[in-house]
Amino acid sequence: MIRTVFFDLGKVLVDFNLDICLRKISQTSGRDIEELKGLLFSPRMNEFERGLLTGAEFLGEIHEAIQYPDSLEDMTLAFNDIFELMPDNVSILETISKRMPVGLISNTNHLHAEFVEANYSFLSLFARRIYSQETGMRKPEAAIFEIACQALNTVPSESIFIDDLATNLEGATALGFHTIHLPPGRDLARELIRFPEFQFLA
């Protein structure tokens, strides 16, 4: 019996494109996009997503390294303004939330979490929102899924976890979650109706 559904955020409920950020910063700074990728996707990003760095520290280092001509606030805006709602999946989330608890498990950072919290009202549907930067753990580490189950008073065998990245499902699968791999273009309703509890989505 499925009693709880956990969703990933990025590429499941909101699309995002960091290339938009990279292009804006490249155009303003005159720096090569590949150089910017190396700075943005460095091991410091992992630390940022574990809450070990503030947004000002993470972006501040890049701002200084490339001698960005505009303010850190302007760079932060470029870093955040990359999201787009995925309305079909959010509609499914809304429908499910009326029948059972739903939770969020996301590898993200303080800046992106604050931005989406401020701009997307559907986040209030979640009984709990589990962010990597708040727990100090990232998917696919089993511990973040254990925290999520404790937060919603559920167990893996009665839970589904949905993520666009197959690697992020590994920790959940190891604990006994039912999982759905949802890469871009895959129909969420079709995946869910494989479970008897979600025939109402057919």
ChimeraX attribute file (.defattr): number of C-alpha atoms within 10 A of each C-alpha:
attribute: neighborCount
match mode: 1-to-1
recipient: residues
	/A:1	9
	/A:2	18
	/A:3	16
	/A:4	23
	/A:5	22
	/A:6	28
	/A:7	21
	/A:8	24
	/A:9	23
	/A:10	19
	/A:11	20
	/A:12	22
	/A:13	23
	/A:14	18
	/A:15	14
	/A:16	18
	/A:17	13
	/A:18	16
	/A:19	13
	/A:20	16
	/A:21	19
	/A:22	21
	/A:23	17
	/A:24	16
	/A:25	24
	/A:26	18
	/A:27	11
	/A:28	13
	/A:29	15
	/A:30	13
	/A:31	16
	/A:32	13
	/A:33	17
	/A:34	11
	/A:35	12
	/A:36	19
	/A:37	13
	/A:38	10
	/A:39	18
	/A:40	18
	/A:41	10
	/A:42	11
	/A:43	10
	/A:44	16
	/A:45	18
	/A:46	19
	/A:47	17
	/A:48	22
	/A:49	26
	/A:50	21
	/A:51	20
	/A:52	17
	/A:53	18
	/A:54	16
	/A:55	18
	/A:56	14
	/A:57	13
	/A:58	17
	/A:59	22
	/A:60	17
	/A:61	15
	/A:62	17
	/A:63	20
	/A:64	11
	/A:65	11
	/A:66	16
	/A:67	11
	/A:68	19
	/A:69	14
	/A:70	12
	/A:71	10
	/A:72	17
	/A:73	12
	/A:74	12
	/A:75	20
	/A:76	18
	/A:77	13
	/A:78	17
	/A:79	20
	/A:80	18
	/A:81	16
	/A:82	16
	/A:83	19
	/A:84	15
	/A:85	15
	/A:86	15
	/A:87	11
	/A:88	13
	/A:89	17
	/A:90	16
	/A:91	13
	/A:92	15
	/A:93	21
	/A:94	15
	/A:95	13
	/A:96	18
	/A:97	17
	/A:98	10
	/A:99	12
	/A:100	12
	/A:101	19
	/A:102	24
	/A:103	23
	/A:104	20
	/A:105	23
	/A:106	23
	/A:107	23
	/A:108	22
	/A:109	23
	/A:110	18
	/A:111	19
	/A:112	18
	/A:113	17
	/A:114	11
	/A:115	14
	/A:116	18
	/A:117	13
	/A:118	10
	/A:119	10
	/A:120	12
	/A:121	9
	/A:122	14
	/A:123	20
	/A:124	10
	/A:125	17
	/A:126	19
	/A:127	16
	/A:128	18
	/A:129	22
	/A:130	23
	/A:131	26
	/A:132	23
	/A:133	23
	/A:134	17
	/A:135	14
	/A:136	16
	/A:137	22
	/A:138	22
	/A:139	21
	/A:140	19
	/A:141	15
	/A:142	18
	/A:143	17
	/A:144	23
	/A:145	26
	/A:146	16
	/A:147	15
	/A:148	21
	/A:149	19
	/A:150	11
	/A:151	14
	/A:152	17
	/A:153	10
	/A:154	16
	/A:155	18
	/A:156	22
	/A:157	15
	/A:158	15
	/A:159	21
	/A:160	22
	/A:161	24
	/A:162	26
	/A:163	23
	/A:164	19
	/A:165	18
	/A:166	14
	/A:167	12
	/A:168	21
	/A:169	23
	/A:170	16
	/A:171	18
	/A:172	25
	/A:173	18
	/A:174	13
	/A:175	15
	/A:176	14
	/A:177	22
	/A:178	19
	/A:179	21
	/A:180	18
	/A:181	17
	/A:182	18
	/A:183	15
	/A:184	11
	/A:185	6
	/A:186	11
	/A:187	12
	/A:188	19
	/A:189	16
	/A:190	13
	/A:191	15
	/A:192	20
	/A:193	14
	/A:194	11
	/A:195	13
	/A:196	10
	/A:197	13
	/A:198	16
	/A:199	12
	/A:200	11
	/A:201	13
	/A:202	9
